[in-house]
Structure formats: structure tokens, C-alpha cells
Amino acid sequence: MNLEKTPYLSCIDYTVSNKKFDLLYNAEYDMLETFPQPKVEDLYLYYQSLDYISHTDAKKSVVDKVYQIVKKYALNKKLKLINSFKTSEKKLLDIGCGTGDFLAICKNNGWNVVGVEPNENARNLTKSKINKKSDSSIFTDINELESEKFDVITLWHVLEHVPNLETYISKLKSLLKPNGVLVVAVPNFKSYDALHYKQYWAAFDVPRHLWHFSKTAIQKLFLKEQMDVVKTLPMKFDSFYVSLLSEKYKTSKSNFLKAFYVGLKSNLKAASSKEYSSLIYIIKNT
């Protein structure tokens, strides 16, 4: 994406490095880009933290416990969503499968599951949960999948992490059956909680999040691969969890009541604007 970009915000990496990164606005796609982006071979360094909860099953802090409670509810909602799709073989690929909870619940409900997870510790947890000790169904990288085709491909808060974005989207298309469904969930930088917290908004999560999408951006990026957003769904719990983290970044305190208020206000405003904190995009071939 070698297009002209303008400064939008500067943010701090609160999880690992405490370094400052800029967010640049791309007007053509209506999206933000983290700058500078770490070299691909150095990206893993920014995930080396016990606070990076999607790579662990941590339940130590109050934030961890809130995350785990919400995750259980969300897993059933996700399962209900993919069960609503008409599929031929119920063959599912979950990219960025983390510690494997989504793959496990899908497998237990009749899905033939395959996962991709670059983090070794998370990958091992996934294997234990789906009773697969070998590497036969859990891969390190999307490029290890050559000839397989899937009925459903899911990326739950993953697309914002991938380098070489347009190449990656092309690869997703090649892995999807002609009548398959792609499910992409990403944060929305146009939500009320994002606009409220600005540089402290936890879902900017620089530099792990390389891209920051709007609804327009997702539509345009996938349309280039002859894929269309057929439905958009809200992730209403994200505004509360993200606000809780954002309050901690902004004030060094949890401020549960303030975080709840901002999260609730974000959802109430989104009821008319449809700009929820995070959005799920249902995408199909045109």
C-alpha cells in the first residue's frame, strides 16, 4: 500500500516495549497503518509478554477473569454463527486459533477443524484441547496450507496482525471454497470508545496491530479480490473489555465504573451509527 498517508495519532506500546508508534491515515481505504512497522522477523518480539492473554489461559488479574468470562459466552455465539452457514463438509479453518477454545467447541459439535497459530505455547495448548498431539491439523503459518479448501474460514481479531495485507487476503480467497464463507472480526477505529480514548484506546495495540480498519476499508480490500461483505455483526462485549484496558493505560487504574459507562455509551451510540467497538464481517465470493 504505497499510497499517500497523513498523521492521525501517536500511541505507546503498553504491553511490551513502551515504544512510541505513529498511526497514519490512508484516505483511499479509510484506514490507519502503524508506523514504523516491525520487520517480519522481529514481530514475535512484541508478543513476548504474559499480559498477551490470547496466547495464554491466564486468570490472575481481574481483567484476565473478565476476559475468560466473556470468552465463554462469545464462543457459543461464534458456534451458533458458523452453524447457520450452509456447508458441504463442515470443514473449518481458524486462523490465529490462539489457545484453541474455538476449535475445540467446533470439533465437539461436528466440525472438521484445522488451525493456524504461530505462537508455540498457544499451539501446544490447542493440540491438547482438540486431542491432537501431532502437527497434522495445527499449523504454524497459513502458507503451509497448499491444496486444501474450506467451507468456513474464521479470523477472530487476526487480520489486523498480518504483514503484507493484500497478499494475505489473496491467500485467504485461494483457501476458500467457491461457495464458502469467510468470517473476519476486527476492531473499529471509528467506534465511540476509540474516539473517546484516542491514543489510549487499547485496541490500537501497537505495534502488534499493524492495520486499523473501518467498514469502508474492509469492503474495499476484499472487493479487490472479488469478495463482498454480505453482512456485518456487532461484538458488543468488546467495548467494555477494551474500555477497561484503556482506562488502565490512561490513568494507571482500572476504573471499572468509568470503563463500564464508556463501553455502554459506545454500544448505545452504535445502535444508530452501527460503529461498534469491534465488528464481524461475513464475506463471500462475488
C-alpha positions as protocol buffer text, in pm:
chain_id: "A"
residue {
  index: 1
  type: MET
  ca { x: 0 y: 0 z: 0 }
}
residue {
  index: 2
  type: ASN
  ca { x: 235 y: 269 z: -120 }
}
residue {
  index: 3
  type: LEU
  ca { x: -27 y: 541 z: -102 }
}
residue {
  index: 4
  type: GLU
  ca { x: -6 y: 887 z: 49 }
}
residue {
  index: 5
  type: LYS
  ca { x: -72 y: 881 z: 421 }
}
residue {
  index: 6
  type: THR
  ca { x: -122 y: 1158 z: 679 }
}
residue {
  index: 7
  type: PRO
  ca { x: -51 y: 1159 z: 1056 }
}
residue {
  index: 8
  type: TYR
  ca { x: -350 y: 1061 z: 1272 }
}
residue {
  index: 9
  type: LEU
  ca { x: -224 y: 977 z: 1625 }
}
residue {
  index: 10
  type: SER
  ca { x: 82 y: 863 z: 1817 }
}
residue {
  index: 11
  type: CYS
  ca { x: 45 y: 568 z: 2054 }
}
residue {
  index: 12
  type: ILE
  ca { x: 257 y: 381 z: 2308 }
}
residue {
  index: 13
  type: ASP
  ca { x: 310 y: 5 z: 2320 }
}
residue {
  index: 14
  type: TYR
  ca { x: 188 y: -54 z: 2676 }
}
residue {
  index: 15
  type: THR
  ca { x: 227 y: -432 z: 2664 }
}
residue {
  index: 16
  type: VAL
  ca { x: 593 y: -497 z: 2580 }
}
residue {
  index: 17
  type: SER
  ca { x: 830 y: -223 z: 2468 }
}
residue {
  index: 18
  type: ASN
  ca { x: 687 y: 115 z: 2582 }
}
residue {
  index: 19
  type: LYS
  ca { x: 798 y: 248 z: 2244 }
}
residue {
  index: 20
  type: LYS
  ca { x: 603 y: 513 z: 2055 }
}
residue {
  index: 21
  type: PHE
  ca { x: 444 y: 436 z: 1718 }
}
residue {
  index: 22
  type: ASP
  ca { x: 251 y: 658 z: 1480 }
}
residue {
  index: 23
  type: LEU
  ca { x: -83 y: 588 z: 1316 }
}
residue {
  index: 24
  type: LEU
  ca { x: -103 y: 711 z: 956 }
}
residue {
  index: 25
  type: TYR
  ca { x: -433 y: 767 z: 780 }
}
residue {
  index: 26
  type: ASN
  ca { x: -488 y: 620 z: 435 }
}
residue {
  index: 27
  type: ALA
  ca { x: -770 y: 823 z: 277 }
}
residue {
  index: 28
  type: GLU
  ca { x: -825 y: 592 z: -21 }
}
residue {
  index: 29
  type: TYR
  ca { x: -908 y: 295 z: 202 }
}
residue {
  index: 30
  type: ASP
  ca { x: -1028 y: 491 z: 506 }
}
residue {
  index: 31
  type: MET
  ca { x: -795 y: 300 z: 738 }
}
residue {
  index: 32
  type: LEU
  ca { x: -493 y: 352 z: 962 }
}
residue {
  index: 33
  type: GLU
  ca { x: -146 y: 199 z: 938 }
}
residue {
  index: 34
  type: THR
  ca { x: 102 y: 157 z: 1223 }
}
residue {
  index: 35
  type: PHE
  ca { x: 437 y: 323 z: 1151 }
}
residue {
  index: 36
  type: PRO
  ca { x: 708 y: 214 z: 1169 }
}
residue {
  index: 37
  type: GLN
  ca { x: 608 y: -149 z: 1134 }
}
residue {
  index: 38
  type: PRO
  ca { x: 849 y: -401 z: 1285 }
}
residue {
  index: 39
  type: LYS
  ca { x: 1036 y: -623 z: 1042 }
}
residue {
  index: 40
  type: VAL
  ca { x: 851 y: -950 z: 985 }
}
residue {
  index: 41
  type: GLU
  ca { x: 1130 y: -1148 z: 1151 }
}
residue {
  index: 42
  type: ASP
  ca { x: 1108 y: -923 z: 1461 }
}
residue {
  index: 43
  type: LEU
  ca { x: 731 y: -924 z: 1508 }
}
residue {
  index: 44
  type: TYR
  ca { x: 740 y: -1215 z: 1754 }
}
residue {
  index: 45
  type: LEU
  ca { x: 937 y: -999 z: 2000 }
}
residue {
  index: 46
  type: TYR
  ca { x: 629 y: -783 z: 2057 }
}
residue {
  index: 47
  type: TYR
  ca { x: 423 y: -1086 z: 2166 }
}
residue {
  index: 48
  type: GLN
  ca { x: 668 y: -1192 z: 2440 }
}
residue {
  index: 49
  type: SER
  ca { x: 453 y: -1096 z: 2737 }
}
residue {
  index: 50
  type: LEU
  ca { x: 246 y: -1282 z: 2995 }
}
residue {
  index: 51
  type: ASP
  ca { x: -5 y: -998 z: 2954 }
}
residue {
  index: 52
  type: TYR
  ca { x: -78 y: -1107 z: 2597 }
}
residue {
  index: 53
  type: ILE
  ca { x: -384 y: -1301 z: 2703 }
}
residue {
  index: 54
  type: SER
  ca { x: -485 y: -1463 z: 2371 }
}
residue {
  index: 55
  type: HIS
  ca { x: -168 y: -1676 z: 2392 }
}
residue {
  index: 56
  type: THR
  ca { x: -238 y: -1794 z: 2747 }
}
residue {
  index: 57
  type: ASP
  ca { x: -529 y: -1911 z: 2961 }
}
residue {
  index: 58
  type: ALA
  ca { x: -435 y: -1663 z: 3235 }
}
residue {
  index: 59
  type: LYS
  ca { x: -690 y: -1598 z: 3510 }
}
residue {
  index: 60
  type: LYS
  ca { x: -475 y: -1400 z: 3751 }
}
residue {
  index: 61
  type: SER
  ca { x: -592 y: -1039 z: 3730 }
}
residue {
  index: 62
  type: VAL
  ca { x: -945 y: -904 z: 3733 }
}
residue {
  index: 63
  type: VAL
  ca { x: -906 y: -815 z: 3363 }
}
residue {
  index: 64
  type: ASP
  ca { x: -800 y: -1175 z: 3291 }
}
residue {
  index: 65
  type: LYS
  ca { x: -1106 y: -1308 z: 3470 }
}
residue {
  index: 66
  type: VAL
  ca { x: -1339 y: -1071 z: 3285 }
}
residue {
  index: 67
  type: TYR
  ca { x: -1180 y: -1179 z: 2957 }
}
residue {
  index: 68
  type: GLN
  ca { x: -1231 y: -1550 z: 3035 }
}
residue {
  index: 69
  type: ILE
  ca { x: -1597 y: -1500 z: 3136 }
}
residue {
  index: 70
  type: VAL
  ca { x: -1675 y: -1304 z: 2823 }
}
residue {
  index: 71
  type: LYS
  ca { x: -1484 y: -1558 z: 2611 }
}
residue {
  index: 72
  type: LYS
  ca { x: -1710 y: -1845 z: 2722 }
}
residue {
  index: 73
  type: TYR
  ca { x: -2020 y: -1652 z: 2619 }
}
residue {
  index: 74
  type: ALA
  ca { x: -1861 y: -1542 z: 2292 }
}
residue {
  index: 75
  type: LEU
  ca { x: -1759 y: -1897 z: 2197 }
}
residue {
  index: 76
  type: ASN
  ca { x: -2121 y: -2013 z: 2197 }
}
residue {
  index: 77
  type: LYS
  ca { x: -2223 y: -1710 z: 1990 }
}
residue {
  index: 78
  type: LYS
  ca { x: -1947 y: -1785 z: 1738 }
}
residue {
  index: 79
  type: LEU
  ca { x: -2050 y: -2151 z: 1716 }
}
residue {
  index: 80
  type: LYS
  ca { x: -2412 y: -2053 z: 1656 }
}
residue {
  index: 81
  type: LEU
  ca { x: -2297 y: -1820 z: 1377 }
}
residue {
  index: 82
  type: ILE
  ca { x: -2095 y: -2077 z: 1184 }
}
residue {
  index: 83
  type: ASN
  ca { x: -2365 y: -2341 z: 1234 }
}
residue {
  index: 84
  type: SER
  ca { x: -2602 y: -2107 z: 1050 }
}
residue {
  index: 85
  type: PHE
  ca { x: -2399 y: -2137 z: 728 }
}
residue {
  index: 86
  type: LYS
  ca { x: -2494 y: -2400 z: 468 }
}
residue {
  index: 87
  type: THR
  ca { x: -2181 y: -2608 z: 414 }
}
residue {
  index: 88
  type: SER
  ca { x: -2098 y: -2929 z: 228 }
}
residue {
  index: 89
  type: GLU
  ca { x: -1840 y: -3088 z: 459 }
}
residue {
  index: 90
  type: LYS
  ca { x: -1834 y: -2867 z: 770 }
}
residue {
  index: 91
  type: LYS
  ca { x: -1463 y: -2809 z: 711 }
}
residue {
  index: 92
  type: LEU
  ca { x: -1335 y: -2517 z: 918 }
}
residue {
  index: 93
  type: LEU
  ca { x: -1006 y: -2327 z: 923 }
}
residue {
  index: 94
  type: ASP
  ca { x: -947 y: -2097 z: 1222 }
}
residue {
  index: 95
  type: ILE
  ca { x: -650 y: -1866 z: 1165 }
}
residue {
  index: 96
  type: GLY
  ca { x: -484 y: -1732 z: 1477 }
}
residue {
  index: 97
  type: CYS
  ca { x: -653 y: -2002 z: 1682 }
}
residue {
  index: 98
  type: GLY
  ca { x: -471 y: -1896 z: 2000 }
}
residue {
  index: 99
  type: THR
  ca { x: -522 y: -2147 z: 2281 }
}
residue {
  index: 100
  type: GLY
  ca { x: -776 y: -2347 z: 2082 }
}
residue {
  index: 101
  type: ASP
  ca { x: -1105 y: -2289 z: 2262 }
}
residue {
  index: 102
  type: PHE
  ca { x: -1296 y: -2206 z: 1945 }
}
residue {
  index: 103
  type: LEU
  ca { x: -1152 y: -2506 z: 1757 }
}
residue {
  index: 104
  type: ALA
  ca { x: -1240 y: -2733 z: 2049 }
}
residue {
  index: 105
  type: ILE
  ca { x: -1604 y: -2625 z: 2069 }
}
residue {
  index: 106
  type: CYS
  ca { x: -1637 y: -2657 z: 1690 }
}
residue {
  index: 107
  type: LYS
  ca { x: -1483 y: -3005 z: 1687 }
}
residue {
  index: 108
  type: ASN
  ca { x: -1714 y: -3114 z: 1968 }
}
residue {
  index: 109
  type: ASN
  ca { x: -2007 y: -3000 z: 1754 }
}
residue {
  index: 110
  type: GLY
  ca { x: -1924 y: -3196 z: 1440 }
}
residue {
  index: 111
  type: TRP
  ca { x: -1683 y: -2970 z: 1255 }
}
residue {
  index: 112
  type: ASN
  ca { x: -1368 y: -3097 z: 1086 }
}
residue {
  index: 113
  type: VAL
  ca { x: -1120 y: -2843 z: 1219 }
}
residue {
  index: 114
  type: VAL
  ca { x: -781 y: -2710 z: 1112 }
}
residue {
  index: 115
  type: GLY
  ca { x: -595 y: -2429 z: 1290 }
}
residue {
  index: 116
  type: VAL
  ca { x: -309 y: -2188 z: 1227 }
}
residue {
  index: 117
  type: GLU
  ca { x: -120 y: -2040 z: 1523 }
}
residue {
  index: 118
  type: PRO
  ca { x: 237 y: -1904 z: 1510 }
}
residue {
  index: 119
  type: ASN
  ca { x: 292 y: -1897 z: 1889 }
}
residue {
  index: 120
  type: GLU
  ca { x: 435 y: -2229 z: 2006 }
}
residue {
  index: 121
  type: ASN
  ca { x: 292 y: -2223 z: 2360 }
}
residue {
  index: 122
  type: ALA
  ca { x: -57 y: -2138 z: 2237 }
}
residue {
  index: 123
  type: ARG
  ca { x: -26 y: -2402 z: 1964 }
}
residue {
  index: 124
  type: ASN
  ca { x: 56 y: -2670 z: 2222 }
}
residue {
  index: 125
  type: LEU
  ca { x: -247 y: -2571 z: 2431 }
}
residue {
  index: 126
  type: THR
  ca { x: -464 y: -2600 z: 2120 }
}
residue {
  index: 127
  type: LYS
  ca { x: -337 y: -2951 z: 2045 }
}
residue {
  index: 128
  type: SER
  ca { x: -418 y: -3066 z: 2397 }
}
residue {
  index: 129
  type: LYS
  ca { x: -772 y: -2928 z: 2376 }
}
residue {
  index: 130
  type: ILE
  ca { x: -859 y: -3093 z: 2046 }
}
residue {
  index: 131
  type: ASN
  ca { x: -675 y: -3415 z: 2133 }
}
residue {
  index: 132
  type: LYS
  ca { x: -424 y: -3381 z: 1851 }
}
residue {
  index: 133
  type: LYS
  ca { x: -69 y: -3447 z: 1965 }
}
residue {
  index: 134
  type: SER
  ca { x: 74 y: -3432 z: 1614 }
}
residue {
  index: 135
  type: ASP
  ca { x: 103 y: -3134 z: 1381 }
}
residue {
  index: 136
  type: SER
  ca { x: -148 y: -3283 z: 1136 }
}
residue {
  index: 137
  type: SER
  ca { x: -421 y: -3027 z: 1194 }
}
residue {
  index: 138
  type: ILE
  ca { x: -247 y: -2733 z: 1364 }
}
residue {
  index: 139
  type: PHE
  ca { x: -7 y: -2531 z: 1151 }
}
residue {
  index: 140
  type: THR
  ca { x: 239 y: -2253 z: 1222 }
}
residue {
  index: 141
  type: ASP
  ca { x: 178 y: -2048 z: 909 }
}
residue {
  index: 142
  type: ILE
  ca { x: -100 y: -2004 z: 654 }
}
residue {
  index: 143
  type: ASN
  ca { x: 142 y: -2080 z: 371 }
}
residue {
  index: 144
  type: GLU
  ca { x: 177 y: -2438 z: 496 }
}
residue {
  index: 145
  type: LEU
  ca { x: -176 y: -2495 z: 364 }
}
residue {
  index: 146
  type: GLU
  ca { x: -135 y: -2559 z: -7 }
}
residue {
  index: 147
  type: SER
  ca { x: -418 y: -2751 z: -171 }
}
residue {
  index: 148
  type: GLU
  ca { x: -687 y: -2761 z: 97 }
}
residue {
  index: 149
  type: LYS
  ca { x: -1019 y: -2580 z: 55 }
}
residue {
  index: 150
  type: PHE
  ca { x: -1251 y: -2486 z: 340 }
}
residue {
  index: 151
  type: ASP
  ca { x: -1624 y: -2427 z: 383 }
}
residue {
  index: 152
  type: VAL
  ca { x: -1563 y: -2167 z: 653 }
}
residue {
  index: 153
  type: ILE
  ca { x: -1250 y: -1968 z: 738 }
}
residue {
  index: 154
  type: THR
  ca { x: -1251 y: -1760 z: 1057 }
}
residue {
  index: 155
  type: LEU
  ca { x: -1016 y: -1485 z: 1173 }
}
residue {
  index: 156
  type: TRP
  ca { x: -1114 y: -1362 z: 1518 }
}
residue {
  index: 157
  type: HIS
  ca { x: -910 y: -1044 z: 1571 }
}
residue {
  index: 158
  type: VAL
  ca { x: -630 y: -1165 z: 1344 }
}
residue {
  index: 159
  type: LEU
  ca { x: -634 y: -963 z: 1020 }
}
residue {
  index: 160
  type: GLU
  ca { x: -502 y: -653 z: 1199 }
}
residue {
  index: 161
  type: HIS
  ca { x: -187 y: -850 z: 1290 }
}
residue {
  index: 162
  type: VAL
  ca { x: -76 y: -974 z: 948 }
}
residue {
  index: 163
  type: PRO
  ca { x: 201 y: -813 z: 740 }
}
residue {
  index: 164
  type: ASN
  ca { x: 163 y: -798 z: 360 }
}
residue {
  index: 165
  type: LEU
  ca { x: -211 y: -743 z: 397 }
}
residue {
  index: 166
  type: GLU
  ca { x: -323 y: -760 z: 35 }
}
residue {
  index: 167
  type: THR
  ca { x: -117 y: -1073 z: -36 }
}
residue {
  index: 168
  type: TYR
  ca { x: -267 y: -1232 z: 275 }
}
residue {
  index: 169
  type: ILE
  ca { x: -623 y: -1158 z: 163 }
}
residue {
  index: 170
  type: SER
  ca { x: -546 y: -1316 z: -174 }
}
residue {
  index: 171
  type: LYS
  ca { x: -426 y: -1629 z: 9 }
}
residue {
  index: 172
  type: LEU
  ca { x: -749 y: -1640 z: 211 }
}
residue {
  index: 173
  type: LYS
  ca { x: -950 y: -1638 z: -109 }
}
residue {
  index: 174
  type: SER
  ca { x: -745 y: -1926 z: -251 }
}
residue {
  index: 175
  type: LEU
  ca { x: -821 y: -2139 z: 58 }
}
residue {
  index: 176
  type: LEU
  ca { x: -1195 y: -2078 z: 48 }
}
residue {
  index: 177
  type: LYS
  ca { x: -1437 y: -2297 z: -145 }
}
residue {
  index: 178
  type: PRO
  ca { x: -1629 y: -2107 z: -419 }
}
residue {
  index: 179
  type: ASN
  ca { x: -1942 y: -2109 z: -202 }
}
residue {
  index: 180
  type: GLY
  ca { x: -1753 y: -2082 z: 125 }
}
residue {
  index: 181
  type: VAL
  ca { x: -1782 y: -1817 z: 396 }
}
residue {
  index: 182
  type: LEU
  ca { x: -1505 y: -1600 z: 537 }
}
residue {
  index: 183
  type: VAL
  ca { x: -1562 y: -1457 z: 887 }
}
residue {
  index: 184
  type: VAL
  ca { x: -1339 y: -1163 z: 983 }
}
residue {
  index: 185
  type: ALA
  ca { x: -1362 y: -987 z: 1321 }
}
residue {
  index: 186
  type: VAL
  ca { x: -1155 y: -671 z: 1375 }
}
residue {
  index: 187
  type: PRO
  ca { x: -1160 y: -359 z: 1595 }
}
residue {
  index: 188
  type: ASN
  ca { x: -1327 y: -49 z: 1454 }
}
residue {
  index: 189
  type: PHE
  ca { x: -1131 y: 276 z: 1499 }
}
residue {
  index: 190
  type: LYS
  ca { x: -1448 y: 475 z: 1424 }
}
residue {
  index: 191
  type: SER
  ca { x: -1631 y: 349 z: 1732 }
}
residue {
  index: 192
  type: TYR
  ca { x: -1719 y: 586 z: 2017 }
}
residue {
  index: 193
  type: ASP
  ca { x: -1476 y: 420 z: 2260 }
}
residue {
  index: 194
  type: ALA
  ca { x: -1192 y: 463 z: 2007 }
}
residue {
  index: 195
  type: LEU
  ca { x: -1275 y: 830 z: 1958 }
}
residue {
  index: 196
  type: HIS
  ca { x: -1311 y: 879 z: 2334 }
}
residue {
  index: 197
  type: TYR
  ca { x: -981 y: 720 z: 2441 }
}
residue {
  index: 198
  type: LYS
  ca { x: -779 y: 835 z: 2139 }
}
residue {
  index: 199
  type: GLN
  ca { x: -411 y: 737 z: 2186 }
}
residue {
  index: 200
  type: TYR
  ca { x: -501 y: 530 z: 2493 }
}
residue {
  index: 201
  type: TRP
  ca { x: -751 y: 311 z: 2308 }
}
residue {
  index: 202
  type: ALA
  ca { x: -637 y: -43 z: 2389 }
}
residue {
  index: 203
  type: ALA
  ca { x: -748 y: -185 z: 2054 }
}
residue {
  index: 204
  type: PHE
  ca { x: -482 y: 18 z: 1871 }
}
residue {
  index: 205
  type: ASP
  ca { x: -239 y: -222 z: 2045 }
}
residue {
  index: 206
  type: VAL
  ca { x: 66 y: -101 z: 1851 }
}
residue {
  index: 207
  type: PRO
  ca { x: 276 y: -248 z: 1702 }
}
residue {
  index: 208
  type: ARG
  ca { x: 103 y: -588 z: 1718 }
}
residue {
  index: 209
  type: HIS
  ca { x: -188 y: -433 z: 1531 }
}
residue {
  index: 210
  type: LEU
  ca { x: -38 y: -324 z: 1200 }
}
residue {
  index: 211
  type: TRP
  ca { x: -367 y: -211 z: 1046 }
}
residue {
  index: 212
  type: HIS
  ca { x: -677 y: -39 z: 1185 }
}
residue {
  index: 213
  type: PHE
  ca { x: -992 y: -87 z: 981 }
}
residue {
  index: 214
  type: SER
  ca { x: -1317 y: 93 z: 911 }
}
residue {
  index: 215
  type: LYS
  ca { x: -1618 y: -67 z: 743 }
}
residue {
  index: 216
  type: THR
  ca { x: -1519 y: 104 z: 418 }
}
residue {
  index: 217
  type: ALA
  ca { x: -1166 y: -39 z: 438 }
}
residue {
  index: 218
  type: ILE
  ca { x: -1282 y: -398 z: 477 }
}
residue {
  index: 219
  type: GLN
  ca { x: -1528 y: -360 z: 190 }
}
residue {
  index: 220
  type: LYS
  ca { x: -1265 y: -213 z: -44 }
}
residue {
  index: 221
  type: LEU
  ca { x: -984 y: -453 z: 47 }
}
residue {
  index: 222
  type: PHE
  ca { x: -1190 y: -765 z: -17 }
}
residue {
  index: 223
  type: LEU
  ca { x: -1363 y: -626 z: -323 }
}
residue {
  index: 224
  type: LYS
  ca { x: -1020 y: -617 z: -490 }
}
residue {
  index: 225
  type: GLU
  ca { x: -1027 y: -998 z: -465 }
}
residue {
  index: 226
  type: GLN
  ca { x: -1385 y: -1020 z: -595 }
}
residue {
  index: 227
  type: MET
  ca { x: -1519 y: -1081 z: -247 }
}
residue {
  index: 228
  type: ASP
  ca { x: -1811 y: -898 z: -89 }
}
residue {
  index: 229
  type: VAL
  ca { x: -1919 y: -817 z: 265 }
}
residue {
  index: 230
  type: VAL
  ca { x: -2270 y: -963 z: 279 }
}
residue {
  index: 231
  type: LYS
  ca { x: -2338 y: -896 z: 648 }
}
residue {
  index: 232
  type: THR
  ca { x: -2188 y: -705 z: 941 }
}
residue {
  index: 233
  type: LEU
  ca { x: -2246 y: -803 z: 1304 }
}
residue {
  index: 234
  type: PRO
  ca { x: -2153 y: -628 z: 1631 }
}
residue {
  index: 235
  type: MET
  ca { x: -1926 y: -758 z: 1908 }
}
residue {
  index: 236
  type: LYS
  ca { x: -2093 y: -571 z: 2192 }
}
residue {
  index: 237
  type: PHE
  ca { x: -1879 y: -702 z: 2476 }
}
residue {
  index: 238
  type: ASP
  ca { x: -1561 y: -566 z: 2318 }
}
residue {
  index: 239
  type: SER
  ca { x: -1643 y: -207 z: 2409 }
}
residue {
  index: 240
  type: PHE
  ca { x: -1648 y: -295 z: 2780 }
}
residue {
  index: 241
  type: TYR
  ca { x: -1330 y: -502 z: 2778 }
}
residue {
  index: 242
  type: VAL
  ca { x: -1140 y: -253 z: 2561 }
}
residue {
  index: 243
  type: SER
  ca { x: -1259 y: 38 z: 2776 }
}
residue {
  index: 244
  type: LEU
  ca { x: -1136 y: -141 z: 3089 }
}
residue {
  index: 245
  type: LEU
  ca { x: -788 y: -177 z: 2939 }
}
residue {
  index: 246
  type: SER
  ca { x: -796 y: 176 z: 2801 }
}
residue {
  index: 247
  type: GLU
  ca { x: -874 y: 321 z: 3143 }
}
residue {
  index: 248
  type: LYS
  ca { x: -573 y: 136 z: 3281 }
}
residue {
  index: 249
  type: TYR
  ca { x: -348 y: 278 z: 3007 }
}
residue {
  index: 250
  type: LYS
  ca { x: -485 y: 629 z: 3054 }
}
residue {
  index: 251
  type: THR
  ca { x: -496 y: 654 z: 3434 }
}
residue {
  index: 252
  type: SER
  ca { x: -292 y: 355 z: 3561 }
}
residue {
  index: 253
  type: LYS
  ca { x: -611 y: 247 z: 3741 }
}
residue {
  index: 254
  type: SER
  ca { x: -886 y: 4 z: 3646 }
}
residue {
  index: 255
  type: ASN
  ca { x: -1177 y: 249 z: 3694 }
}
residue {
  index: 256
  type: PHE
  ca { x: -1441 y: -21 z: 3644 }
}
residue {
  index: 257
  type: LEU
  ca { x: -1741 y: 211 z: 3665 }
}
residue {
  index: 258
  type: LYS
  ca { x: -1595 y: 463 z: 3419 }
}
residue {
  index: 259
  type: ALA
  ca { x: -1499 y: 183 z: 3179 }
}
residue {
  index: 260
  type: PHE
  ca { x: -1850 y: 34 z: 3201 }
}
residue {
  index: 261
  type: TYR
  ca { x: -2003 y: 375 z: 3134 }
}
residue {
  index: 262
  type: VAL
  ca { x: -1787 y: 437 z: 2825 }
}
residue {
  index: 263
  type: GLY
  ca { x: -1848 y: 83 z: 2697 }
}
residue {
  index: 264
  type: LEU
  ca { x: -2222 y: 118 z: 2743 }
}
residue {
  index: 265
  type: LYS
  ca { x: -2228 y: 461 z: 2580 }
}
residue {
  index: 266
  type: SER
  ca { x: -2031 y: 322 z: 2285 }
}
residue {
  index: 267
  type: ASN
  ca { x: -2288 y: 48 z: 2229 }
}
residue {
  index: 268
  type: LEU
  ca { x: -2582 y: 287 z: 2267 }
}
residue {
  index: 269
  type: LYS
  ca { x: -2436 y: 524 z: 2008 }
}
residue {
  index: 270
  type: ALA
  ca { x: -2357 y: 231 z: 1778 }
}
residue {
  index: 271
  type: ALA
  ca { x: -2721 y: 121 z: 1788 }
}
residue {
  index: 272
  type: SER
  ca { x: -2785 y: 400 z: 1534 }
}
residue {
  index: 273
  type: SER
  ca { x: -2440 y: 457 z: 1379 }
}
residue {
  index: 274
  type: LYS
  ca { x: -2351 y: 83 z: 1360 }
}
residue {
  index: 275
  type: GLU
  ca { x: -1993 y: 180 z: 1456 }
}
residue {
  index: 276
  type: TYR
  ca { x: -1941 y: -80 z: 1728 }
}
residue {
  index: 277
  type: SER
  ca { x: -1606 y: -124 z: 1905 }
}
residue {
  index: 278
  type: SER
  ca { x: -1545 y: -442 z: 1705 }
}
residue {
  index: 279
  type: LEU
  ca { x: -1730 y: -579 z: 1406 }
}
residue {
  index: 280
  type: ILE
  ca { x: -1771 y: -921 z: 1247 }
}
residue {
  index: 281
  type: TYR
  ca { x: -1775 y: -922 z: 868 }
}
residue {
  index: 282
  type: ILE
  ca { x: -1937 y: -1212 z: 679 }
}
residue {
  index: 283
  type: ILE
  ca { x: -1762 y: -1224 z: 341 }
}
residue {
  index: 284
  type: LYS
  ca { x: -1831 y: -1435 z: 31 }
}
residue {
  index: 285
  type: ASN
  ca { x: -1708 y: -1458 z: -325 }
}
residue {
  index: 286
  type: THR
  ca { x: -1900 y: -1221 z: -551 }
}
